[in-house]
Structure formats: C-alpha cells, structure tokens
Amino acid sequence: MTAKVLIADDEPNIVISLEFLMKREGHQVLVARDGQQALEMIRRERPDLVLLDVMMPHKSGFEVCQAVRADETLAAVRILMLTAKGRDTDQAQGLGLGADAYMTKPFSTKELAARVRELLAAAR
C-alpha cells in the first residue's frame, strides 16, 4: 500500500531531497512550504505521515503538531519532526506536543527512510 507523506518545510533544498527519497521509497508525496499551508493540507489530505520542520513561516512546526493532536479526527496522522533545532528541550517540546518521532538536521537518508518505514508500519 502506498503511503501519503506530507513534507512540511520552507527550505527548497531539503524539500527536493526529501521528495526524492520519499518517492524512491514508493510513497505519494505532498509538499507544504509553511506551517499554515501544512495544517490546511493535513486537514484536507489526511496524510499517513508528516515530515514536519519546526522553523517555518506563519506557524511553527510545534504549533502545527499541537493543532493536529488537538483534532481527534487527525489522530491517525503520524508526525516526524525533522528540524535543525536539536537541543534536548526542543526535542522534549516536540514529543510533548505529540510528535511520534524527532530527528535533527542534518540527517542520514538511510536512517530517515528506516524511521519512516517504522512509523508507517506502526500506524497500520
């Protein structure tokens, strides 16, 4: 089964590499360039997984995560925060708001692909 993955990141080079990786893994890919757009797409498209950056225009990844977790109709959406904010407090905040996983940039594409497979398998 093909999973629907939303990439929510405002950095074009990151989006390109993530899009390539997720398509290579066989997933359908959606892209949002800011937090507000990400939240709208999550509500409309109901992706299986969101690769969510923290620092984005209009709404932060933390705000998006909090809004998704506050909406019980979106409970099945898995969230992997993928961000340059690597301090323990940032990670604790992301996981505390309901992210399913937290990875820091730069990331290993092999490790990210494995984590995505793990999260999608757990969701089924």
MODELLER restraints for C-alpha pairs under 7 A, 6 or more apart:
rsr = mdl.restraints
at = mdl.atoms
rsr.add(forms.Gaussian(group=physical.xy_distance, feature=features.Distance(at['CA:2:A'], at['CA:26:A']), mean=6.42, stdev=0.5))
rsr.add(forms.Gaussian(group=physical.xy_distance, feature=features.Distance(at['CA:2:A'], at['CA:27:A']), mean=5.32, stdev=0.5))
rsr.add(forms.Gaussian(group=physical.xy_distance, feature=features.Distance(at['CA:2:A'], at['CA:28:A']), mean=6.58, stdev=0.5))
rsr.add(forms.Gaussian(group=physical.xy_distance, feature=features.Distance(at['CA:3:A'], at['CA:27:A']), mean=5.05, stdev=0.5))
rsr.add(forms.Gaussian(group=physical.xy_distance, feature=features.Distance(at['CA:3:A'], at['CA:28:A']), mean=6.08, stdev=0.5))
rsr.add(forms.Gaussian(group=physical.xy_distance, feature=features.Distance(at['CA:3:A'], at['CA:48:A']), mean=6.00, stdev=0.5))
rsr.add(forms.Gaussian(group=physical.xy_distance, feature=features.Distance(at['CA:4:A'], at['CA:27:A']), mean=5.93, stdev=0.5))
rsr.add(forms.Gaussian(group=physical.xy_distance, feature=features.Distance(at['CA:4:A'], at['CA:28:A']), mean=4.77, stdev=0.5))
rsr.add(forms.Gaussian(group=physical.xy_distance, feature=features.Distance(at['CA:4:A'], at['CA:29:A']), mean=6.02, stdev=0.5))
rsr.add(forms.Gaussian(group=physical.xy_distance, feature=features.Distance(at['CA:4:A'], at['CA:47:A']), mean=4.91, stdev=0.5))
rsr.add(forms.Gaussian(group=physical.xy_distance, feature=features.Distance(at['CA:4:A'], at['CA:48:A']), mean=5.27, stdev=0.5))
rsr.add(forms.Gaussian(group=physical.xy_distance, feature=features.Distance(at['CA:4:A'], at['CA:49:A']), mean=6.67, stdev=0.5))
rsr.add(forms.Gaussian(group=physical.xy_distance, feature=features.Distance(at['CA:5:A'], at['CA:27:A']), mean=6.53, stdev=0.5))
rsr.add(forms.Gaussian(group=physical.xy_distance, feature=features.Distance(at['CA:5:A'], at['CA:28:A']), mean=6.09, stdev=0.5))
rsr.add(forms.Gaussian(group=physical.xy_distance, feature=features.Distance(at['CA:5:A'], at['CA:29:A']), mean=5.03, stdev=0.5))
rsr.add(forms.Gaussian(group=physical.xy_distance, feature=features.Distance(at['CA:5:A'], at['CA:30:A']), mean=6.16, stdev=0.5))
rsr.add(forms.Gaussian(group=physical.xy_distance, feature=features.Distance(at['CA:5:A'], at['CA:47:A']), mean=5.61, stdev=0.5))
rsr.add(forms.Gaussian(group=physical.xy_distance, feature=features.Distance(at['CA:5:A'], at['CA:48:A']), mean=6.02, stdev=0.5))
rsr.add(forms.Gaussian(group=physical.xy_distance, feature=features.Distance(at['CA:5:A'], at['CA:49:A']), mean=4.92, stdev=0.5))
rsr.add(forms.Gaussian(group=physical.xy_distance, feature=features.Distance(at['CA:5:A'], at['CA:50:A']), mean=5.75, stdev=0.5))
rsr.add(forms.Gaussian(group=physical.xy_distance, feature=features.Distance(at['CA:6:A'], at['CA:29:A']), mean=5.89, stdev=0.5))
rsr.add(forms.Gaussian(group=physical.xy_distance, feature=features.Distance(at['CA:6:A'], at['CA:30:A']), mean=4.58, stdev=0.5))
rsr.add(forms.Gaussian(group=physical.xy_distance, feature=features.Distance(at['CA:6:A'], at['CA:31:A']), mean=5.60, stdev=0.5))
rsr.add(forms.Gaussian(group=physical.xy_distance, feature=features.Distance(at['CA:6:A'], at['CA:47:A']), mean=6.20, stdev=0.5))
rsr.add(forms.Gaussian(group=physical.xy_distance, feature=features.Distance(at['CA:6:A'], at['CA:49:A']), mean=6.33, stdev=0.5))
rsr.add(forms.Gaussian(group=physical.xy_distance, feature=features.Distance(at['CA:6:A'], at['CA:50:A']), mean=4.69, stdev=0.5))
rsr.add(forms.Gaussian(group=physical.xy_distance, feature=features.Distance(at['CA:6:A'], at['CA:51:A']), mean=6.16, stdev=0.5))
rsr.add(forms.Gaussian(group=physical.xy_distance, feature=features.Distance(at['CA:7:A'], at['CA:15:A']), mean=6.84, stdev=0.5))
rsr.add(forms.Gaussian(group=physical.xy_distance, feature=features.Distance(at['CA:7:A'], at['CA:30:A']), mean=6.12, stdev=0.5))
rsr.add(forms.Gaussian(group=physical.xy_distance, feature=features.Distance(at['CA:7:A'], at['CA:31:A']), mean=4.82, stdev=0.5))
rsr.add(forms.Gaussian(group=physical.xy_distance, feature=features.Distance(at['CA:7:A'], at['CA:32:A']), mean=6.18, stdev=0.5))
rsr.add(forms.Gaussian(group=physical.xy_distance, feature=features.Distance(at['CA:7:A'], at['CA:50:A']), mean=5.99, stdev=0.5))
rsr.add(forms.Gaussian(group=physical.xy_distance, feature=features.Distance(at['CA:7:A'], at['CA:51:A']), mean=4.90, stdev=0.5))
rsr.add(forms.Gaussian(group=physical.xy_distance, feature=features.Distance(at['CA:7:A'], at['CA:52:A']), mean=6.45, stdev=0.5))
rsr.add(forms.Gaussian(group=physical.xy_distance, feature=features.Distance(at['CA:8:A'], at['CA:31:A']), mean=5.96, stdev=0.5))
rsr.add(forms.Gaussian(group=physical.xy_distance, feature=features.Distance(at['CA:8:A'], at['CA:32:A']), mean=4.67, stdev=0.5))
rsr.add(forms.Gaussian(group=physical.xy_distance, feature=features.Distance(at['CA:8:A'], at['CA:33:A']), mean=5.90, stdev=0.5))
rsr.add(forms.Gaussian(group=physical.xy_distance, feature=features.Distance(at['CA:8:A'], at['CA:34:A']), mean=6.63, stdev=0.5))
rsr.add(forms.Gaussian(group=physical.xy_distance, feature=features.Distance(at['CA:8:A'], at['CA:38:A']), mean=5.83, stdev=0.5))
rsr.add(forms.Gaussian(group=physical.xy_distance, feature=features.Distance(at['CA:8:A'], at['CA:51:A']), mean=5.98, stdev=0.5))
rsr.add(forms.Gaussian(group=physical.xy_distance, feature=features.Distance(at['CA:8:A'], at['CA:52:A']), mean=4.94, stdev=0.5))
rsr.add(forms.Gaussian(group=physical.xy_distance, feature=features.Distance(at['CA:8:A'], at['CA:53:A']), mean=6.04, stdev=0.5))
rsr.add(forms.Gaussian(group=physical.xy_distance, feature=features.Distance(at['CA:9:A'], at['CA:15:A']), mean=6.37, stdev=0.5))
rsr.add(forms.Gaussian(group=physical.xy_distance, feature=features.Distance(at['CA:9:A'], at['CA:32:A']), mean=6.51, stdev=0.5))
rsr.add(forms.Gaussian(group=physical.xy_distance, feature=features.Distance(at['CA:9:A'], at['CA:33:A']), mean=5.32, stdev=0.5))
rsr.add(forms.Gaussian(group=physical.xy_distance, feature=features.Distance(at['CA:9:A'], at['CA:34:A']), mean=6.44, stdev=0.5))
rsr.add(forms.Gaussian(group=physical.xy_distance, feature=features.Distance(at['CA:9:A'], at['CA:52:A']), mean=6.55, stdev=0.5))
rsr.add(forms.Gaussian(group=physical.xy_distance, feature=features.Distance(at['CA:9:A'], at['CA:53:A']), mean=5.23, stdev=0.5))
rsr.add(forms.Gaussian(group=physical.xy_distance, feature=features.Distance(at['CA:9:A'], at['CA:56:A']), mean=6.70, stdev=0.5))
rsr.add(forms.Gaussian(group=physical.xy_distance, feature=features.Distance(at['CA:10:A'], at['CA:33:A']), mean=4.58, stdev=0.5))
rsr.add(forms.Gaussian(group=physical.xy_distance, feature=features.Distance(at['CA:10:A'], at['CA:34:A']), mean=5.85, stdev=0.5))
rsr.add(forms.Gaussian(group=physical.xy_distance, feature=features.Distance(at['CA:10:A'], at['CA:56:A']), mean=5.94, stdev=0.5))
rsr.add(forms.Gaussian(group=physical.xy_distance, feature=features.Distance(at['CA:19:A'], at['CA:29:A']), mean=6.54, stdev=0.5))
rsr.add(forms.Gaussian(group=physical.xy_distance, feature=features.Distance(at['CA:22:A'], at['CA:29:A']), mean=6.89, stdev=0.5))
rsr.add(forms.Gaussian(group=physical.xy_distance, feature=features.Distance(at['CA:23:A'], at['CA:29:A']), mean=6.72, stdev=0.5))
rsr.add(forms.Gaussian(group=physical.xy_distance, feature=features.Distance(at['CA:32:A'], at['CA:38:A']), mean=5.01, stdev=0.5))
rsr.add(forms.Gaussian(group=physical.xy_distance, feature=features.Distance(at['CA:34:A'], at['CA:56:A']), mean=5.33, stdev=0.5))
rsr.add(forms.Gaussian(group=physical.xy_distance, feature=features.Distance(at['CA:34:A'], at['CA:57:A']), mean=5.19, stdev=0.5))
rsr.add(forms.Gaussian(group=physical.xy_distance, feature=features.Distance(at['CA:34:A'], at['CA:58:A']), mean=6.32, stdev=0.5))
rsr.add(forms.Gaussian(group=physical.xy_distance, feature=features.Distance(at['CA:34:A'], at['CA:59:A']), mean=6.93, stdev=0.5))
rsr.add(forms.Gaussian(group=physical.xy_distance, feature=features.Distance(at['CA:35:A'], at['CA:56:A']), mean=5.88, stdev=0.5))
rsr.add(forms.Gaussian(group=physical.xy_distance, feature=features.Distance(at['CA:35:A'], at['CA:57:A']), mean=6.21, stdev=0.5))
rsr.add(forms.Gaussian(group=physical.xy_distance, feature=features.Distance(at['CA:35:A'], at['CA:58:A']), mean=5.70, stdev=0.5))
rsr.add(forms.Gaussian(group=physical.xy_distance, feature=features.Distance(at['CA:35:A'], at['CA:59:A']), mean=4.28, stdev=0.5))
rsr.add(forms.Gaussian(group=physical.xy_distance, feature=features.Distance(at['CA:35:A'], at['CA:60:A']), mean=5.68, stdev=0.5))
rsr.add(forms.Gaussian(group=physical.xy_distance, feature=features.Distance(at['CA:35:A'], at['CA:61:A']), mean=6.27, stdev=0.5))
rsr.add(forms.Gaussian(group=physical.xy_distance, feature=features.Distance(at['CA:35:A'], at['CA:64:A']), mean=6.25, stdev=0.5))
rsr.add(forms.Gaussian(group=physical.xy_distance, feature=features.Distance(at['CA:36:A'], at['CA:58:A']), mean=5.80, stdev=0.5))
rsr.add(forms.Gaussian(group=physical.xy_distance, feature=features.Distance(at['CA:36:A'], at['CA:59:A']), mean=5.57, stdev=0.5))
rsr.add(forms.Gaussian(group=physical.xy_distance, feature=features.Distance(at['CA:39:A'], at['CA:64:A']), mean=5.95, stdev=0.5))
rsr.add(forms.Gaussian(group=physical.xy_distance, feature=features.Distance(at['CA:46:A'], at['CA:77:A']), mean=6.89, stdev=0.5))
rsr.add(forms.Gaussian(group=physical.xy_distance, feature=features.Distance(at['CA:47:A'], at['CA:77:A']), mean=6.27, stdev=0.5))
rsr.add(forms.Gaussian(group=physical.xy_distance, feature=features.Distance(at['CA:48:A'], at['CA:77:A']), mean=5.18, stdev=0.5))
rsr.add(forms.Gaussian(group=physical.xy_distance, feature=features.Distance(at['CA:48:A'], at['CA:78:A']), mean=6.09, stdev=0.5))
rsr.add(forms.Gaussian(group=physical.xy_distance, feature=features.Distance(at['CA:49:A'], at['CA:77:A']), mean=5.67, stdev=0.5))
rsr.add(forms.Gaussian(group=physical.xy_distance, feature=features.Distance(at['CA:49:A'], at['CA:78:A']), mean=4.54, stdev=0.5))
rsr.add(forms.Gaussian(group=physical.xy_distance, feature=features.Distance(at['CA:49:A'], at['CA:79:A']), mean=5.73, stdev=0.5))
rsr.add(forms.Gaussian(group=physical.xy_distance, feature=features.Distance(at['CA:50:A'], at['CA:78:A']), mean=6.22, stdev=0.5))
rsr.add(forms.Gaussian(group=physical.xy_distance, feature=features.Distance(at['CA:50:A'], at['CA:79:A']), mean=4.86, stdev=0.5))
rsr.add(forms.Gaussian(group=physical.xy_distance, feature=features.Distance(at['CA:50:A'], at['CA:80:A']), mean=6.08, stdev=0.5))
rsr.add(forms.Gaussian(group=physical.xy_distance, feature=features.Distance(at['CA:51:A'], at['CA:79:A']), mean=6.32, stdev=0.5))
rsr.add(forms.Gaussian(group=physical.xy_distance, feature=features.Distance(at['CA:51:A'], at['CA:80:A']), mean=5.04, stdev=0.5))
rsr.add(forms.Gaussian(group=physical.xy_distance, feature=features.Distance(at['CA:51:A'], at['CA:81:A']), mean=5.90, stdev=0.5))
rsr.add(forms.Gaussian(group=physical.xy_distance, feature=features.Distance(at['CA:51:A'], at['CA:82:A']), mean=6.16, stdev=0.5))
rsr.add(forms.Gaussian(group=physical.xy_distance, feature=features.Distance(at['CA:52:A'], at['CA:61:A']), mean=5.96, stdev=0.5))
rsr.add(forms.Gaussian(group=physical.xy_distance, feature=features.Distance(at['CA:52:A'], at['CA:79:A']), mean=6.83, stdev=0.5))
rsr.add(forms.Gaussian(group=physical.xy_distance, feature=features.Distance(at['CA:52:A'], at['CA:80:A']), mean=6.04, stdev=0.5))
rsr.add(forms.Gaussian(group=physical.xy_distance, feature=features.Distance(at['CA:52:A'], at['CA:81:A']), mean=4.65, stdev=0.5))
rsr.add(forms.Gaussian(group=physical.xy_distance, feature=features.Distance(at['CA:52:A'], at['CA:82:A']), mean=5.59, stdev=0.5))
rsr.add(forms.Gaussian(group=physical.xy_distance, feature=features.Distance(at['CA:53:A'], at['CA:61:A']), mean=5.50, stdev=0.5))
rsr.add(forms.Gaussian(group=physical.xy_distance, feature=features.Distance(at['CA:53:A'], at['CA:81:A']), mean=5.84, stdev=0.5))
rsr.add(forms.Gaussian(group=physical.xy_distance, feature=features.Distance(at['CA:53:A'], at['CA:82:A']), mean=5.12, stdev=0.5))
rsr.add(forms.Gaussian(group=physical.xy_distance, feature=features.Distance(at['CA:53:A'], at['CA:83:A']), mean=5.05, stdev=0.5))
rsr.add(forms.Gaussian(group=physical.xy_distance, feature=features.Distance(at['CA:54:A'], at['CA:60:A']), mean=5.32, stdev=0.5))
rsr.add(forms.Gaussian(group=physical.xy_distance, feature=features.Distance(at['CA:54:A'], at['CA:61:A']), mean=3.90, stdev=0.5))
rsr.add(forms.Gaussian(group=physical.xy_distance, feature=features.Distance(at['CA:54:A'], at['CA:62:A']), mean=6.02, stdev=0.5))
rsr.add(forms.Gaussian(group=physical.xy_distance, feature=features.Distance(at['CA:54:A'], at['CA:81:A']), mean=6.98, stdev=0.5))
rsr.add(forms.Gaussian(group=physical.xy_distance, feature=features.Distance(at['CA:54:A'], at['CA:83:A']), mean=5.74, stdev=0.5))
rsr.add(forms.Gaussian(group=physical.xy_distance, feature=features.Distance(at['CA:55:A'], at['CA:61:A']), mean=6.39, stdev=0.5))
rsr.add(forms.Gaussian(group=physical.xy_distance, feature=features.Distance(at['CA:62:A'], at['CA:94:A']), mean=6.21, stdev=0.5))
rsr.add(forms.Gaussian(group=physical.xy_distance, feature=features.Distance(at['CA:65:A'], at['CA:97:A']), mean=6.44, stdev=0.5))
rsr.add(forms.Gaussian(group=physical.xy_distance, feature=features.Distance(at['CA:65:A'], at['CA:98:A']), mean=6.69, stdev=0.5))
rsr.add(forms.Gaussian(group=physical.xy_distance, feature=features.Distance(at['CA:65:A'], at['CA:99:A']), mean=6.60, stdev=0.5))
rsr.add(forms.Gaussian(group=physical.xy_distance, feature=features.Distance(at['CA:66:A'], at['CA:97:A']), mean=5.48, stdev=0.5))
rsr.add(forms.Gaussian(group=physical.xy_distance, feature=features.Distance(at['CA:66:A'], at['CA:98:A']), mean=6.99, stdev=0.5))
rsr.add(forms.Gaussian(group=physical.xy_distance, feature=features.Distance(at['CA:68:A'], at['CA:74:A']), mean=6.09, stdev=0.5))
rsr.add(forms.Gaussian(group=physical.xy_distance, feature=features.Distance(at['CA:69:A'], at['CA:75:A']), mean=6.49, stdev=0.5))
rsr.add(forms.Gaussian(group=physical.xy_distance, feature=features.Distance(at['CA:69:A'], at['CA:98:A']), mean=6.27, stdev=0.5))
rsr.add(forms.Gaussian(group=physical.xy_distance, feature=features.Distance(at['CA:78:A'], at['CA:100:A']), mean=6.16, stdev=0.5))
rsr.add(forms.Gaussian(group=physical.xy_distance, feature=features.Distance(at['CA:78:A'], at['CA:119:A']), mean=6.93, stdev=0.5))
rsr.add(forms.Gaussian(group=physical.xy_distance, feature=features.Distance(at['CA:79:A'], at['CA:99:A']), mean=5.05, stdev=0.5))
rsr.add(forms.Gaussian(group=physical.xy_distance, feature=features.Distance(at['CA:79:A'], at['CA:100:A']), mean=5.31, stdev=0.5))
rsr.add(forms.Gaussian(group=physical.xy_distance, feature=features.Distance(at['CA:79:A'], at['CA:101:A']), mean=6.71, stdev=0.5))
rsr.add(forms.Gaussian(group=physical.xy_distance, feature=features.Distance(at['CA:80:A'], at['CA:99:A']), mean=6.06, stdev=0.5))
rsr.add(forms.Gaussian(group=physical.xy_distance, feature=features.Distance(at['CA:80:A'], at['CA:100:A']), mean=5.81, stdev=0.5))
rsr.add(forms.Gaussian(group=physical.xy_distance, feature=features.Distance(at['CA:80:A'], at['CA:101:A']), mean=4.71, stdev=0.5))
rsr.add(forms.Gaussian(group=physical.xy_distance, feature=features.Distance(at['CA:80:A'], at['CA:102:A']), mean=5.59, stdev=0.5))
rsr.add(forms.Gaussian(group=physical.xy_distance, feature=features.Distance(at['CA:81:A'], at['CA:99:A']), mean=6.58, stdev=0.5))
rsr.add(forms.Gaussian(group=physical.xy_distance, feature=features.Distance(at['CA:81:A'], at['CA:101:A']), mean=6.25, stdev=0.5))
rsr.add(forms.Gaussian(group=physical.xy_distance, feature=features.Distance(at['CA:81:A'], at['CA:102:A']), mean=4.66, stdev=0.5))
rsr.add(forms.Gaussian(group=physical.xy_distance, feature=features.Distance(at['CA:81:A'], at['CA:103:A']), mean=6.13, stdev=0.5))
rsr.add(forms.Gaussian(group=physical.xy_distance, feature=features.Distance(at['CA:82:A'], at['CA:102:A']), mean=6.09, stdev=0.5))
rsr.add(forms.Gaussian(group=physical.xy_distance, feature=features.Distance(at['CA:82:A'], at['CA:103:A']), mean=4.92, stdev=0.5))
rsr.add(forms.Gaussian(group=physical.xy_distance, feature=features.Distance(at['CA:82:A'], at['CA:104:A']), mean=5.58, stdev=0.5))
rsr.add(forms.Gaussian(group=physical.xy_distance, feature=features.Distance(at['CA:82:A'], at['CA:105:A']), mean=6.61, stdev=0.5))
rsr.add(forms.Gaussian(group=physical.xy_distance, feature=features.Distance(at['CA:83:A'], at['CA:103:A']), mean=6.53, stdev=0.5))
rsr.add(forms.Gaussian(group=physical.xy_distance, feature=features.Distance(at['CA:83:A'], at['CA:104:A']), mean=4.88, stdev=0.5))
rsr.add(forms.Gaussian(group=physical.xy_distance, feature=features.Distance(at['CA:83:A'], at['CA:105:A']), mean=5.37, stdev=0.5))
rsr.add(forms.Gaussian(group=physical.xy_distance, feature=features.Distance(at['CA:84:A'], at['CA:104:A']), mean=5.30, stdev=0.5))
rsr.add(forms.Gaussian(group=physical.xy_distance, feature=features.Distance(at['CA:84:A'], at['CA:105:A']), mean=4.71, stdev=0.5))
rsr.add(forms.Gaussian(group=physical.xy_distance, feature=features.Distance(at['CA:85:A'], at['CA:104:A']), mean=6.65, stdev=0.5))
rsr.add(forms.Gaussian(group=physical.xy_distance, feature=features.Distance(at['CA:86:A'], at['CA:104:A']), mean=5.54, stdev=0.5))
rsr.add(forms.Gaussian(group=physical.xy_distance, feature=features.Distance(at['CA:91:A'], at['CA:102:A']), mean=6.44, stdev=0.5))
rsr.add(forms.Gaussian(group=physical.xy_distance, feature=features.Distance(at['CA:95:A'], at['CA:101:A']), mean=6.89, stdev=0.5))
